Amino acid sequence: MKRQLFSLVMIPLLLFSGSAVLAEEKSEEWHDETMYFLMTDRFMNGDPTNNAQVNNEDPSAYQGGDFKGVEDQLDYLQELGITSIVMSPVFENEAGAYHGYSVTDYSKMNEQFGSKKELQRLVKKAHELDIRVLVDFPATRVSTKHVWAGDPAKEDWFTSLSSAQEPNWLGNMAEINTANVDVQNALINVAVELADDTGIDGYFFSNASGAAPSFWTAFDEKLPALHLIGEMNDVTPEEAAAYEEAGLDSVTAAWMQEPLRKQFATVDRSSEEVKELLLKEQDVFKDPLEIIHMADSALTDRFTLDMANENMFPGARWKMALTYMYTTPGTPAVFYGSEIAQNGESGVDAHGLMNFRTDQELVDYIKQIAKLRADLPALRQGSYKPLYEKEGLSVFKREYENETLIVAINNTGETQKVTIPVDELDPEKELRGLLAGDMSRAADGEFTIILDREEAEVYALTEKTGINYAFIGAMIIVYVTFMIFLYIVWKRGKRAAGKE
């Protein structure tokens, strides 16, 4: 309670102090992005005329989400602080393959989602809201019913016409021969045409690590203006760096997902492994700030399921995990429904319909940390220096130009206290909390931070705040006026009672 009262007092003082951190204009750099991966069919039904295969009684069937529905919810995504969206595959798919990975024809759009013109309209509105749009392009495996698989002249375009996949809900798929130059050229032509026709900003190549790094070099050469992201599965940072070197602009941090989930599924777990992985990313990648960090994806169990298995409240767990992802180096990405703590095992169970009318507490918190990331260049582009790591308490420093931030995340079950030597900061300045309004000044050669259990704070190192006499005076006047008002009401009530 004392900390809450302190915050209520300090936040107005910060606003009056004239030292607030200023927001930057949106940068063209991709490491400034905050991404959102969405499954079109499960997001929003905006056009009932394309519901031919929809069966809302069967969760494994199409549910009706489409391009119009995504377009209608772009304002929601902008308010959530999202600057880029990655949409599930848009190509023609097997009947019932709502997820989009069972591609049957790259030359056709999935009619359940809409036309190219509707996708173009979506992209146009997104750009008006400063949101970039990327499309998931499955280029290494397709449906066993793909038109190429039935063409005898293209027999050498596949290494297998039916191969079991992981996760197993993908079923059997035809695996593309990515060593075949003709296949590569055909796929590049598809990518160029779709980008030219719709104005999308890039591609997310799902299962990109299923092809050799050299396979993607030609895509980079033919699509120089587009942002190309590769999904990595079961690879090390060093192996993934070869894909960045070959021409992909960014990759997903497959090595980070499991330790990140383990760390935040419950309390009192060490963050040492994730910290070391973050440091390794700084060493092995050309642009580690563009490495994409995700807690879950279209292929995984929901992260919320991990929390449920630990008998933990998912709201607090998600807050801790997302604060960490939004404030450490790299590009944070949220899989649709994470902001409402969707649950479920990999596959249909994890691909529930998005609910825009559920509890907003976590949504509001994400908006808050997204705004900090947008406003503070050090969170997007700054250096990273761990200061303290112990069984769930993580404290690190981010610096960029003249901006210094201290991030403290107490992922433990108890209130924690940590001290930072003044030589790490500046004894003539103070740390001001930007989430809860906490503050710390140097004393006896150190700054002291105290955090309640399952609480995080982002501190800005700023000039010391003097006593704001004008603000305090104004508050006194308000209180005195209010007390006079209450006294007058009381007197009138007493007189009225006396007349009766």
Secondary structure, DSSP 8 states (H G I E B T S, - for coil): -HHHHHHHHHHHHHHHHT---------S-GGG--EEEE-GGGT----GGG-TTB-TT-TTSB----HHHHHHTHHHHHHTT--EEEE---EEE-TT-TTS-SEEEEEEE-TTT--HHHHHHHHHHHHHTT-EEEEE---SEE-TT-TTTT-GGGGGGEEEEEEE-SSGGG-EEEEE-TT-HHHHHHHHHHHHHHHHHH---EEEETTGGGS-GGGGHHHHHH-TTSEEEE---S--HHHHHHHHHHT-SEEB-HHHHHHHHHHHSSSS---HHHHHHHHHHHHH-S-GGG-EEES--TTS--HHHHHHHTT--HHHHHHHHHHHHHHSSSEEEEETTGGGT----TTGGG-----TTS--HHHHHHHHHHHHHHH-HHHHH-EEEEEEEETTEEEEEEEETTEEEEEEEE-SSS-EEEEEEGGGS-TTEEEEESSS--EEE-BTTEEEEEE-TTEEEEEEEEE-----HHHHHHHHHHHHHHHHHHHHHHHHHHHHHHH-
